[in-house]
Amino acid sequence: MCIVDAPETDQPLGIESRNKLRELLKGGRVEFYPIEQDRYGRTVAELAVMIGSPKEIFVNEKMVSTDMAYHYAQYSGL
């Protein structure tokens, strides 16, 4: 499990991060694995995009590996 945080659109790299997420989600079926709610009531989840059997992209990890989100190791249980 890879818990991440991405910048808001008004923060540095926010627009680029949003665009990368859109790119990753396009053309596949999104699988949503809720983990918990954060202190603001938002759902923390792992996302995967199924782009063919058995091909899947783990969105959280891909966003971190492309520097479009930050890994929160202290919350990931790693």
N, CA, C and O atoms as a CHARMM CRD file, in Angstrom:
* protein
*
  312
    1    1 MET  N      0.83900  -1.16600   0.00000 PROA 1      0.00000
    2    1 MET  CA     0.00000   0.00000   0.00000 PROA 1      0.00000
    3    1 MET  C      0.89000   1.23600   0.00000 PROA 1      0.00000
    4    1 MET  O      1.87300   1.31400   0.73700 PROA 1      0.00000
    5    2 CYS  N      0.53300   2.18000  -0.82400 PROA 2      0.00000
    6    2 CYS  CA     1.31700   3.40200  -0.96500 PROA 2      0.00000
    7    2 CYS  C      0.39300   4.60000  -0.76800 PROA 2      0.00000
    8    2 CYS  O     -0.34100   4.97900  -1.68000 PROA 2      0.00000
    9    3 ILE  N      0.43100   5.19700   0.42500 PROA 3      0.00000
   10    3 ILE  CA    -0.38100   6.37400   0.71000 PROA 3      0.00000
   11    3 ILE  C      0.36000   7.59300   0.17700 PROA 3      0.00000
   12    3 ILE  O      1.54300   7.78900   0.45800 PROA 3      0.00000
   13    4 VAL  N     -0.35300   8.40900  -0.59500 PROA 4      0.00000
   14    4 VAL  CA     0.28300   9.56400  -1.23000 PROA 4      0.00000
   15    4 VAL  C     -0.53800  10.82400  -1.00300 PROA 4      0.00000
   16    4 VAL  O     -1.70400  10.77600  -0.61000 PROA 4      0.00000
   17    5 ASP  N      0.10600  11.94000  -1.26300 PROA 5      0.00000
   18    5 ASP  CA    -0.55700  13.24200  -1.25900 PROA 5      0.00000
   19    5 ASP  C     -0.08100  13.96900  -2.50100 PROA 5      0.00000
   20    5 ASP  O      1.11700  14.02100  -2.78100 PROA 5      0.00000
   21    6 ALA  N     -1.01500  14.52500  -3.23700 PROA 6      0.00000
   22    6 ALA  CA    -0.67800  15.27800  -4.44100 PROA 6      0.00000
   23    6 ALA  C     -0.93500  16.75400  -4.17900 PROA 6      0.00000
   24    6 ALA  O     -1.79700  17.10200  -3.37200 PROA 6      0.00000
   25    7 PRO  N     -0.19300  17.62400  -4.85500 PROA 7      0.00000
   26    7 PRO  CA    -0.40400  19.06200  -4.64900 PROA 7      0.00000
   27    7 PRO  C     -1.77300  19.51000  -5.14300 PROA 7      0.00000
   28    7 PRO  O     -2.31300  18.96100  -6.10400 PROA 7      0.00000
   29    8 GLU  N     -2.31700  20.50500  -4.48000 PROA 8      0.00000
   30    8 GLU  CA    -3.55600  21.13900  -4.92800 PROA 8      0.00000
   31    8 GLU  C     -3.26300  21.91900  -6.20100 PROA 8      0.00000
   32    8 GLU  O     -2.11100  22.26500  -6.46500 PROA 8      0.00000
   33    9 THR  N     -4.29100  22.19900  -6.99000 PROA 9      0.00000
   34    9 THR  CA    -4.06100  22.85700  -8.28300 PROA 9      0.00000
   35    9 THR  C     -3.45700  24.24300  -8.16400 PROA 9      0.00000
   36    9 THR  O     -2.84200  24.72500  -9.11500 PROA 9      0.00000
   37   10 ASP  N     -3.61900  24.90700  -7.00700 PROA 10     0.00000
   38   10 ASP  CA    -3.01900  26.23700  -6.83400 PROA 10     0.00000
   39   10 ASP  C     -1.62700  26.17700  -6.20900 PROA 10     0.00000
   40   10 ASP  O     -1.04300  27.21700  -5.90300 PROA 10     0.00000
   41   11 GLN  N     -1.09000  24.97400  -6.01600 PROA 11     0.00000
   42   11 GLN  CA     0.25900  24.79800  -5.48100 PROA 11     0.00000
   43   11 GLN  C      1.21700  24.46500  -6.62700 PROA 11     0.00000
   44   11 GLN  O      0.77600  24.07400  -7.70800 PROA 11     0.00000
   45   12 PRO  N      2.53500  24.61800  -6.39700 PROA 12     0.00000
   46   12 PRO  CA     3.49400  24.24500  -7.44000 PROA 12     0.00000
   47   12 PRO  C      3.27000  22.79500  -7.89100 PROA 12     0.00000
   48   12 PRO  O      3.08100  21.90300  -7.06400 PROA 12     0.00000
   49   13 LEU  N      3.29300  22.57600  -9.17800 PROA 13     0.00000
   50   13 LEU  CA     3.06600  21.29600  -9.85000 PROA 13     0.00000
   51   13 LEU  C      1.64300  20.76700  -9.71000 PROA 13     0.00000
   52   13 LEU  O      1.37500  19.62400 -10.08000 PROA 13     0.00000
   53   14 GLY  N      0.73600  21.56700  -9.18700 PROA 14     0.00000
   54   14 GLY  CA    -0.64000  21.11400  -9.00300 PROA 14     0.00000
   55   14 GLY  C     -1.34800  20.78900 -10.30600 PROA 14     0.00000
   56   14 GLY  O     -2.00300  19.75300 -10.41600 PROA 14     0.00000
   57   15 ILE  N     -1.22300  21.66400 -11.29000 PROA 15     0.00000
   58   15 ILE  CA    -1.86300  21.43900 -12.58500 PROA 15     0.00000
   59   15 ILE  C     -1.24000  20.22400 -13.27200 PROA 15     0.00000
   60   15 ILE  O     -1.94800  19.39100 -13.83700 PROA 15     0.00000
   61   16 GLU  N      0.07800  20.13200 -13.21800 PROA 16     0.00000
   62   16 GLU  CA     0.78000  18.99400 -13.84100 PROA 16     0.00000
   63   16 GLU  C      0.36900  17.67900 -13.17400 PROA 16     0.00000
   64   16 GLU  O      0.16800  16.67200 -13.85300 PROA 16     0.00000
   65   17 SER  N      0.24500  17.69000 -11.85600 PROA 17     0.00000
   66   17 SER  CA    -0.16700  16.50200 -11.12700 PROA 17     0.00000
   67   17 SER  C     -1.58400  16.09100 -11.53200 PROA 17     0.00000
   68   17 SER  O     -1.84300  14.91700 -11.79300 PROA 17     0.00000
   69   18 ARG  N     -2.48600  17.05100 -11.58300 PROA 18     0.00000
   70   18 ARG  CA    -3.86300  16.77200 -12.00700 PROA 18     0.00000
   71   18 ARG  C     -3.89600  16.18100 -13.41500 PROA 18     0.00000
   72   18 ARG  O     -4.62700  15.22500 -13.67500 PROA 18     0.00000
   73   19 ASN  N     -3.11000  16.74700 -14.31100 PROA 19     0.00000
   74   19 ASN  CA    -3.08000  16.26300 -15.68900 PROA 19     0.00000
   75   19 ASN  C     -2.51800  14.85000 -15.77400 PROA 19     0.00000
   76   19 ASN  O     -3.01000  14.03700 -16.55600 PROA 19     0.00000
   77   20 LYS  N     -1.50100  14.55000 -14.98500 PROA 20     0.00000
   78   20 LYS  CA    -0.92900  13.19900 -14.96500 PROA 20     0.00000
   79   20 LYS  C     -1.96100  12.20200 -14.46200 PROA 20     0.00000
   80   20 LYS  O     -2.08000  11.10900 -15.01600 PROA 20     0.00000
   81   21 LEU  N     -2.70300  12.55400 -13.43300 PROA 21     0.00000
   82   21 LEU  CA    -3.74200  11.67000 -12.91800 PROA 21     0.00000
   83   21 LEU  C     -4.80300  11.41800 -13.99100 PROA 21     0.00000
   84   21 LEU  O     -5.22600  10.27800 -14.18500 PROA 21     0.00000
   85   22 ARG  N     -5.22800  12.45100 -14.67500 PROA 22     0.00000
   86   22 ARG  CA    -6.20000  12.28900 -15.75900 PROA 22     0.00000
   87   22 ARG  C     -5.67300  11.34600 -16.83700 PROA 22     0.00000
   88   22 ARG  O     -6.40200  10.49400 -17.34500 PROA 22     0.00000
   89   23 GLU  N     -4.40100  11.51100 -17.17400 PROA 23     0.00000
   90   23 GLU  CA    -3.77700  10.66200 -18.19300 PROA 23     0.00000
   91   23 GLU  C     -3.78800   9.19800 -17.75300 PROA 23     0.00000
   92   23 GLU  O     -4.10400   8.31100 -18.54500 PROA 23     0.00000
   93   24 LEU  N     -3.44400   8.94900 -16.49200 PROA 24     0.00000
   94   24 LEU  CA    -3.40000   7.57400 -15.99100 PROA 24     0.00000
   95   24 LEU  C     -4.77700   6.91900 -15.95000 PROA 24     0.00000
   96   24 LEU  O     -4.89900   5.71500 -16.17600 PROA 24     0.00000
   97   25 LEU  N     -5.80500   7.70000 -15.66400 PROA 25     0.00000
   98   25 LEU  CA    -7.14800   7.14500 -15.52000 PROA 25     0.00000
   99   25 LEU  C     -7.87900   6.95400 -16.84700 PROA 25     0.00000
  100   25 LEU  O     -8.89500   6.26100 -16.90800 PROA 25     0.00000
  101   26 LYS  N     -7.36000   7.57200 -17.90400 PROA 26     0.00000
  102   26 LYS  CA    -8.03200   7.51000 -19.20200 PROA 26     0.00000
  103   26 LYS  C     -7.87400   6.12400 -19.83100 PROA 26     0.00000
  104   26 LYS  O     -6.78300   5.55500 -19.85800 PROA 26     0.00000
  105   27 GLY  N     -8.97600   5.60600 -20.32700 PROA 27     0.00000
  106   27 GLY  CA    -8.91700   4.38500 -21.11700 PROA 27     0.00000
  107   27 GLY  C     -8.93300   3.08800 -20.34000 PROA 27     0.00000
  108   27 GLY  O     -8.68400   2.02700 -20.91200 PROA 27     0.00000
  109   28 GLY  N     -9.21700   3.14500 -19.06600 PROA 28     0.00000
  110   28 GLY  CA    -9.25100   1.91400 -18.29100 PROA 28     0.00000
  111   28 GLY  C    -10.36400   1.92800 -17.26100 PROA 28     0.00000
  112   28 GLY  O    -11.02300   2.94400 -17.04300 PROA 28     0.00000
  113   29 ARG  N    -10.55600   0.79200 -16.64100 PROA 29     0.00000
  114   29 ARG  CA   -11.54300   0.68100 -15.56900 PROA 29     0.00000
  115   29 ARG  C    -10.83100   0.93200 -14.24700 PROA 29     0.00000
  116   29 ARG  O     -9.84500   0.26500 -13.93500 PROA 29     0.00000
  117   30 VAL  N    -11.32300   1.88300 -13.47600 PROA 30     0.00000
  118   30 VAL  CA   -10.68100   2.26400 -12.21600 PROA 30     0.00000
  119   30 VAL  C    -11.16600   1.35000 -11.09300 PROA 30     0.00000
  120   30 VAL  O    -12.36900   1.17200 -10.90300 PROA 30     0.00000
  121   31 GLU  N    -10.23300   0.78200 -10.36300 PROA 31     0.00000
  122   31 GLU  CA   -10.51900  -0.00200  -9.16300 PROA 31     0.00000
  123   31 GLU  C    -10.15500   0.87500  -7.97300 PROA 31     0.00000
  124   31 GLU  O     -9.07000   1.45300  -7.92700 PROA 31     0.00000
  125   32 PHE  N    -11.05400   0.96800  -7.02500 PROA 32     0.00000
  126   32 PHE  CA   -10.93100   1.85900  -5.87500 PROA 32     0.00000
  127   32 PHE  C    -10.92600   1.00400  -4.62200 PROA 32     0.00000
  128   32 PHE  O    -11.89300   0.29200  -4.35200 PROA 32     0.00000
  129   33 TYR  N     -9.83100   1.06700  -3.84200 PROA 33     0.00000
  130   33 TYR  CA    -9.69000   0.26400  -2.62500 PROA 33     0.00000
  131   33 TYR  C     -9.59600   1.19300  -1.41900 PROA 33     0.00000
  132   33 TYR  O     -8.50300   1.63400  -1.06400 PROA 33     0.00000
  133   34 PRO  N    -10.74800   1.50100  -0.77600 PROA 34     0.00000
  134   34 PRO  CA   -10.70900   2.41300   0.37800 PROA 34     0.00000
  135   34 PRO  C     -9.91300   1.81100   1.52800 PROA 34     0.00000
  136   34 PRO  O     -9.99100   0.61100   1.79100 PROA 34     0.00000
  137   35 ILE  N     -9.14600   2.65800   2.20800 PROA 35     0.00000
  138   35 ILE  CA    -8.30600   2.21700   3.31800 PROA 35     0.00000
  139   35 ILE  C     -8.82700   2.79200   4.63000 PROA 35     0.00000
  140   35 ILE  O     -9.02100   2.06600   5.60500 PROA 35     0.00000
  141   36 GLU  N     -9.04900   4.10400   4.64300 PROA 36     0.00000
  142   36 GLU  CA    -9.52400   4.77200   5.85200 PROA 36     0.00000
  143   36 GLU  C     -9.97200   6.17700   5.48600 PROA 36     0.00000
  144   36 GLU  O     -9.92000   6.57200   4.32200 PROA 36     0.00000
  145   37 GLN  N    -10.41300   6.92600   6.48700 PROA 37     0.00000
  146   37 GLN  CA   -10.69200   8.34500   6.29300 PROA 37     0.00000
  147   37 GLN  C     -9.64800   9.14500   7.04500 PROA 37     0.00000
  148   37 GLN  O     -9.22900   8.76700   8.13900 PROA 37     0.00000
  149   38 ASP  N     -9.22700  10.26300   6.44500 PROA 38     0.00000
  150   38 ASP  CA    -8.25000  11.11100   7.11800 PROA 38     0.00000
  151   38 ASP  C     -8.95300  12.03100   8.11000 PROA 38     0.00000
  152   38 ASP  O    -10.17300  11.97900   8.26600 PROA 38     0.00000
  153   39 ARG  N     -8.17800  12.85800   8.76800 PROA 39     0.00000
  154   39 ARG  CA    -8.74400  13.71700   9.80800 PROA 39     0.00000
  155   39 ARG  C     -9.69300  14.77600   9.26200 PROA 39     0.00000
  156   39 ARG  O    -10.40700  15.41900  10.03200 PROA 39     0.00000
  157   40 TYR  N     -9.71100  14.96800   7.93600 PROA 40     0.00000
  158   40 TYR  CA   -10.62200  15.91400   7.31000 PROA 40     0.00000
  159   40 TYR  C    -11.87000  15.22500   6.75400 PROA 40     0.00000
  160   40 TYR  O    -12.71700  15.87100   6.13600 PROA 40     0.00000
  161   41 GLY  N    -11.97700  13.92000   6.97400 PROA 41     0.00000
  162   41 GLY  CA   -13.12300  13.16400   6.49100 PROA 41     0.00000
  163   41 GLY  C    -13.01000  12.68100   5.05100 PROA 41     0.00000
  164   41 GLY  O    -13.97500  12.15600   4.49500 PROA 41     0.00000
  165   42 ARG  N    -11.83000  12.85700   4.44000 PROA 42     0.00000
  166   42 ARG  CA   -11.62500  12.40700   3.06600 PROA 42     0.00000
  167   42 ARG  C    -11.25500  10.92500   3.05800 PROA 42     0.00000
  168   42 ARG  O    -10.57800  10.44300   3.96600 PROA 42     0.00000
  169   43 THR  N    -11.69200  10.22400   2.05300 PROA 43     0.00000
  170   43 THR  CA   -11.36000   8.81400   1.92400 PROA 43     0.00000
  171   43 THR  C     -9.93500   8.66200   1.41000 PROA 43     0.00000
  172   43 THR  O     -9.56600   9.23900   0.38700 PROA 43     0.00000
  173   44 VAL  N     -9.14400   7.88400   2.12700 PROA 44     0.00000
  174   44 VAL  CA    -7.79100   7.51600   1.70200 PROA 44     0.00000
  175   44 VAL  C     -7.94000   6.16400   1.00200 PROA 44     0.00000
  176   44 VAL  O     -8.51400   5.23300   1.56600 PROA 44     0.00000
  177   45 ALA  N     -7.42900   6.05700  -0.21500 PROA 45     0.00000
  178   45 ALA  CA    -7.64300   4.84000  -0.98900 PROA 45     0.00000
  179   45 ALA  C     -6.44700   4.53600  -1.88000 PROA 45     0.00000
  180   45 ALA  O     -5.65800   5.41900  -2.21700 PROA 45     0.00000
  181   46 GLU  N     -6.33600   3.28400  -2.24700 PROA 46     0.00000
  182   46 GLU  CA    -5.39300   2.82800  -3.26500 PROA 46     0.00000
  183   46 GLU  C     -6.18100   2.75800  -4.56800 PROA 46     0.00000
  184   46 GLU  O     -7.29900   2.24300  -4.58800 PROA 46     0.00000
  185   47 LEU  N     -5.61200   3.26900  -5.65200 PROA 47     0.00000
  186   47 LEU  CA    -6.27300   3.22900  -6.95600 PROA 47     0.00000
  187   47 LEU  C     -5.47700   2.37500  -7.92100 PROA 47     0.00000
  188   47 LEU  O     -4.24600   2.39500  -7.92700 PROA 47     0.00000
  189   48 ALA  N     -6.19300   1.63100  -8.73000 PROA 48     0.00000
  190   48 ALA  CA    -5.58600   0.87100  -9.81300 PROA 48     0.00000
  191   48 ALA  C     -6.43300   1.07600 -11.05600 PROA 48     0.00000
  192   48 ALA  O     -7.65000   1.24100 -10.97000 PROA 48     0.00000
  193   49 VAL  N     -5.78700   1.06400 -12.20300 PROA 49     0.00000
  194   49 VAL  CA    -6.50400   1.16200 -13.47500 PROA 49     0.00000
  195   49 VAL  C     -6.26600  -0.14000 -14.21900 PROA 49     0.00000
  196   49 VAL  O     -5.12700  -0.53600 -14.46300 PROA 49     0.00000
  197   50 MET  N     -7.35400  -0.79100 -14.57200 PROA 50     0.00000
  198   50 MET  CA    -7.29400  -2.04300 -15.31600 PROA 50     0.00000
  199   50 MET  C     -7.32400  -1.67700 -16.80200 PROA 50     0.00000
  200   50 MET  O     -8.30400  -1.11800 -17.29300 PROA 50     0.00000
  201   51 ILE  N     -6.24700  -1.99700 -17.50300 PROA 51     0.00000
  202   51 ILE  CA    -6.17200  -1.64300 -18.92400 PROA 51     0.00000
  203   51 ILE  C     -6.04200  -2.88000 -19.79400 PROA 51     0.00000
  204   51 ILE  O     -5.45800  -2.83500 -20.87700 PROA 51     0.00000
  205   52 GLY  N     -6.58500  -3.96900 -19.31700 PROA 52     0.00000
  206   52 GLY  CA    -6.52500  -5.24300 -20.00800 PROA 52     0.00000
  207   52 GLY  C     -6.13100  -6.31900 -19.02300 PROA 52     0.00000
  208   52 GLY  O     -5.51200  -6.03900 -17.99600 PROA 52     0.00000
  209   53 SER  N     -6.48400  -7.52200 -19.33000 PROA 53     0.00000
  210   53 SER  CA    -6.19500  -8.62200 -18.41000 PROA 53     0.00000
  211   53 SER  C     -4.84700  -9.22200 -18.75800 PROA 53     0.00000
  212   53 SER  O     -4.63000  -9.56500 -19.92000 PROA 53     0.00000
  213   54 PRO  N     -3.95300  -9.36200 -17.83900 PROA 54     0.00000
  214   54 PRO  CA    -3.99200  -8.98700 -16.42300 PROA 54     0.00000
  215   54 PRO  C     -3.29100  -7.65400 -16.15600 PROA 54     0.00000
  216   54 PRO  O     -2.80300  -7.44000 -15.04600 PROA 54     0.00000
  217   55 LYS  N     -3.22700  -6.77300 -17.11600 PROA 55     0.00000
  218   55 LYS  CA    -2.48200  -5.50900 -16.98400 PROA 55     0.00000
  219   55 LYS  C     -3.21900  -4.52200 -16.09800 PROA 55     0.00000
  220   55 LYS  O     -4.38800  -4.21300 -16.32700 PROA 55     0.00000
  221   56 GLU  N     -2.51800  -4.03000 -15.08100 PROA 56     0.00000
  222   56 GLU  CA    -3.07300  -2.98000 -14.24200 PROA 56     0.00000
  223   56 GLU  C     -1.97000  -2.02000 -13.84500 PROA 56     0.00000
  224   56 GLU  O     -0.80500  -2.39800 -13.72700 PROA 56     0.00000
  225   57 ILE  N     -2.35400  -0.78100 -13.64500 PROA 57     0.00000
  226   57 ILE  CA    -1.42900   0.26700 -13.21200 PROA 57     0.00000
  227   57 ILE  C     -1.85700   0.69200 -11.81700 PROA 57     0.00000
  228   57 ILE  O     -3.01700   1.04300 -11.59900 PROA 57     0.00000
  229   58 PHE  N     -0.92400   0.66000 -10.87200 PROA 58     0.00000
  230   58 PHE  CA    -1.20500   1.15500  -9.53200 PROA 58     0.00000
  231   58 PHE  C     -0.94200   2.65700  -9.53600 PROA 58     0.00000
  232   58 PHE  O      0.20200   3.11000  -9.58000 PROA 58     0.00000
  233   59 VAL  N     -2.02200   3.40300  -9.49000 PROA 59     0.00000
  234   59 VAL  CA    -1.98100   4.84500  -9.70000 PROA 59     0.00000
  235   59 VAL  C     -1.15100   5.55200  -8.63000 PROA 59     0.00000
  236   59 VAL  O     -0.35300   6.43200  -8.95500 PROA 59     0.00000
  237   60 ASN  N     -1.32600   5.18000  -7.35600 PROA 60     0.00000
  238   60 ASN  CA    -0.59200   5.85100  -6.28100 PROA 60     0.00000
  239   60 ASN  C      0.91500   5.74800  -6.52200 PROA 60     0.00000
  240   60 ASN  O      1.63200   6.74500  -6.44100 PROA 60     0.00000
  241   61 GLU  N      1.38400   4.54700  -6.81600 PROA 61     0.00000
  242   61 GLU  CA     2.81600   4.33900  -7.04600 PROA 61     0.00000
  243   61 GLU  C      3.30300   5.06900  -8.28700 PROA 61     0.00000
  244   61 GLU  O      4.40100   5.62700  -8.29000 PROA 61     0.00000
  245   62 LYS  N      2.49900   5.07100  -9.33800 PROA 62     0.00000
  246   62 LYS  CA     2.89000   5.74100 -10.57900 PROA 62     0.00000
  247   62 LYS  C      2.99600   7.25200 -10.37600 PROA 62     0.00000
  248   62 LYS  O      3.90300   7.89300 -10.90600 PROA 62     0.00000
  249   63 MET  N      2.06600   7.81500  -9.61000 PROA 63     0.00000
  250   63 MET  CA     2.12300   9.25300  -9.33600 PROA 63     0.00000
  251   63 MET  C      3.39800   9.61100  -8.57300 PROA 63     0.00000
  252   63 MET  O      4.01100  10.64100  -8.85400 PROA 63     0.00000
  253   64 VAL  N      3.80300   8.78800  -7.62500 PROA 64     0.00000
  254   64 VAL  CA     5.03400   9.03500  -6.86600 PROA 64     0.00000
  255   64 VAL  C      6.25400   8.86600  -7.76900 PROA 64     0.00000
  256   64 VAL  O      7.17200   9.68500  -7.73200 PROA 64     0.00000
  257   65 SER  N      6.26600   7.81500  -8.57500 PROA 65     0.00000
  258   65 SER  CA     7.44900   7.53900  -9.40900 PROA 65     0.00000
  259   65 SER  C      7.66200   8.59500 -10.48700 PROA 65     0.00000
  260   65 SER  O      8.76600   8.72700 -11.01500 PROA 65     0.00000
  261   66 THR  N      6.61300   9.35000 -10.82100 PROA 66     0.00000
  262   66 THR  CA     6.74200  10.42700 -11.80500 PROA 66     0.00000
  263   66 THR  C      6.82200  11.80000 -11.12500 PROA 66     0.00000
  264   66 THR  O      6.70300  12.83000 -11.78900 PROA 66     0.00000
  265   67 ASP  N      7.02200  11.81000  -9.81000 PROA 67     0.00000
  266   67 ASP  CA     7.15400  13.04000  -9.01800 PROA 67     0.00000
  267   67 ASP  C      5.92400  13.94100  -9.07700 PROA 67     0.00000
  268   67 ASP  O      6.04300  15.16200  -8.97900 PROA 67     0.00000
  269   68 MET  N      4.75000  13.34600  -9.23600 PROA 68     0.00000
  270   68 MET  CA     3.50400  14.10900  -9.27000 PROA 68     0.00000
  271   68 MET  C      2.71300  13.96700  -7.96500 PROA 68     0.00000
  272   68 MET  O      1.63200  14.53900  -7.82600 PROA 68     0.00000
  273   69 ALA  N      3.25700  13.20100  -7.01000 PROA 69     0.00000
  274   69 ALA  CA     2.66200  13.05800  -5.67100 PROA 69     0.00000
  275   69 ALA  C      3.79100  12.67800  -4.72100 PROA 69     0.00000
  276   69 ALA  O      4.88000  12.28900  -5.14300 PROA 69     0.00000
  277   70 TYR  N      3.50500  12.79900  -3.43700 PROA 70     0.00000
  278   70 TYR  CA     4.49900  12.53000  -2.40600 PROA 70     0.00000
  279   70 TYR  C      4.07100  11.32200  -1.59400 PROA 70     0.00000
  280   70 TYR  O      2.91400  11.21100  -1.19000 PROA 70     0.00000
  281   71 HSD  N      5.01400  10.41400  -1.35800 PROA 71     0.00000
  282   71 HSD  CA     4.72600   9.22900  -0.55800 PROA 71     0.00000
  283   71 HSD  C      4.72700   9.56600   0.92900 PROA 71     0.00000
  284   71 HSD  O      5.67200  10.16800   1.43800 PROA 71     0.00000
  285   72 TYR  N      3.66900   9.17500   1.61000 PROA 72     0.00000
  286   72 TYR  CA     3.57900   9.34900   3.06200 PROA 72     0.00000
  287   72 TYR  C      3.88500   8.02400   3.72400 PROA 72     0.00000
  288   72 TYR  O      2.97100   7.28200   4.08300 PROA 72     0.00000
  289   73 ALA  N      5.16200   7.71700   3.89000 PROA 73     0.00000
  290   73 ALA  CA     5.57700   6.43800   4.44600 PROA 73     0.00000
  291   73 ALA  C      5.03000   6.20400   5.84900 PROA 73     0.00000
  292   73 ALA  O      4.70000   5.07200   6.20300 PROA 73     0.00000
  293   74 GLN  N      4.93300   7.26000   6.65000 PROA 74     0.00000
  294   74 GLN  CA     4.46300   7.08800   8.02700 PROA 74     0.00000
  295   74 GLN  C      3.02100   6.61100   8.09100 PROA 74     0.00000
  296   74 GLN  O      2.60400   6.07300   9.11600 PROA 74     0.00000
  297   75 TYR  N      2.24900   6.79100   7.02500 PROA 75     0.00000
  298   75 TYR  CA     0.85600   6.33100   6.99600 PROA 75     0.00000
  299   75 TYR  C      0.65000   5.09200   6.13900 PROA 75     0.00000
  300   75 TYR  O     -0.44800   4.53700   6.11100 PROA 75     0.00000
  301   76 SER  N      1.68300   4.65400   5.44400 PROA 76     0.00000
  302   76 SER  CA     1.54200   3.55200   4.51000 PROA 76     0.00000
  303   76 SER  C      1.70400   2.17600   5.14100 PROA 76     0.00000
  304   76 SER  O      1.41100   1.17100   4.49500 PROA 76     0.00000
  305   77 GLY  N      2.15700   2.10700   6.37100 PROA 77     0.00000
  306   77 GLY  CA     2.34200   0.81000   6.99600 PROA 77     0.00000
  307   77 GLY  C      3.48300   0.02000   6.40400 PROA 77     0.00000
  308   77 GLY  O      3.49400  -1.20900   6.47400 PROA 77     0.00000
  309   78 LEU  N      4.45500   0.71900   5.81600 PROA 78     0.00000
  310   78 LEU  CA     5.59800   0.04300   5.19900 PROA 78     0.00000
  311   78 LEU  C      6.78500   0.02100   6.13500 PROA 78     0.00000
  312   78 LEU  O      7.83900  -0.50800   5.78400 PROA 78     0.00000
